[in-house]
Amino acid sequence: MQLRGKQKRYLRAQANHLSPIFSVGKNGLTQAWLDQLDGALDRRELIKVSLQQNTDTTVEETAQFIESNTDIQVVQKIGRVLLLFKESANEKQRDLSTKVDKI
């Protein structure tokens, strides 16, 4: 699903109170990290990822790596934090994505 402007605005409002639960550190971007990220998004649908000070990758490189290797969408980039969204594969956990579809 490609997100429209109003949908992104709604997701940003929902993520306002969230804290980053994933981070990119000195080990950089690996397939194992990406698999864990994908699993967390299946349960939550909306998460924040922060880039630590000691990482060698930039926010743009991280966003490009995530979007090119998965169906995860980058909703917003704020400084060293990425806001990510993915519709859950489990229908019972699609609370947020059903609201986004209605917008």
C-alpha positions in Angstrom: 0.0 0.0 0.0 1.4 3.4 -1.0 0.6 6.0 1.7 -1.0 9.3 0.9 -0.4 12.6 2.6 -3.3 12.4 5.0 -2.4 8.8 6.0 1.2 9.9 6.7 -0.1 12.8 8.8 -2.3 10.4 10.8 0.7 8.0 11.4 2.9 10.8 12.5 0.3 11.8 15.0 0.0 8.3 16.3 3.8 8.0 16.7 4.2 11.2 18.6 4.3 9.4 22.0 6.4 6.5 20.8 10.0 6.0 21.8 12.5 4.3 19.4 12.6 0.6 20.1 15.3 -0.3 17.5 18.7 1.4 16.9 21.4 1.2 14.3 24.9 1.0 15.9 28.4 0.2 15.0 27.5 -3.2 13.5 25.5 -1.3 10.8 22.7 -2.8 8.8 22.5 -6.6 8.6 20.0 -9.0 7.3 19.4 -10.4 10.9 18.7 -6.8 12.1 16.3 -6.4 9.2 14.5 -9.6 10.0 14.0 -8.5 13.7 12.7 -5.2 12.5 10.2 -6.9 10.2 9.0 -9.1 13.0 8.5 -6.2 15.3 6.5 -4.4 12.6 4.3 -7.4 12.2 3.3 -7.0 15.9 3.1 -3.2 16.1 2.8 -1.8 12.6 4.4 1.5 13.6 7.8 1.9 15.2 10.6 4.4 15.5 14.3 3.5 14.8 17.1 5.7 16.0 20.7 5.9 14.6 23.4 5.9 17.3 26.3 8.3 17.3 28.8 5.6 16.5 27.1 4.3 13.3 28.7 4.6 9.9 25.5 4.9 8.0 23.3 7.9 7.4 19.6 8.3 7.8 19.1 8.3 4.0 21.2 5.1 3.6 19.3 3.3 6.3 15.9 4.3 4.8 17.0 3.2 1.4 18.3 -0.1 2.8 15.0 -0.8 4.6 12.8 0.2 1.7 14.7 -1.7 -1.0 14.9 -5.0 1.0 11.4 -5.1 2.5 7.9 -3.8 2.1 8.4 -1.5 5.0 7.6 2.2 4.3 9.5 5.1 5.8 6.9 7.6 6.9 9.2 10.3 8.2 12.8 11.1 8.9 13.4 13.3 11.9 17.1 14.0 12.6 18.6 10.6 13.4 15.2 8.9 13.9 13.1 7.0 11.3 9.4 6.4 11.6 8.4 3.1 9.9 5.1 1.5 9.0 4.1 -1.9 7.7 0.7 -3.6 7.5 0.7 -6.6 9.7 0.5 -10.1 8.2 -1.7 -11.2 11.1 -5.2 -10.0 10.6 -5.9 -9.8 14.4 -3.1 -7.2 14.8 -4.2 -4.8 11.9 -5.8 -2.2 14.2 -3.7 0.7 12.9 -3.7 -0.3 9.2 -7.4 -0.6 9.1 -7.8 2.9 10.4 -5.2 4.1 7.9 -7.1 2.4 5.0 -10.2 4.4 5.9 -8.5 7.7 5.6 
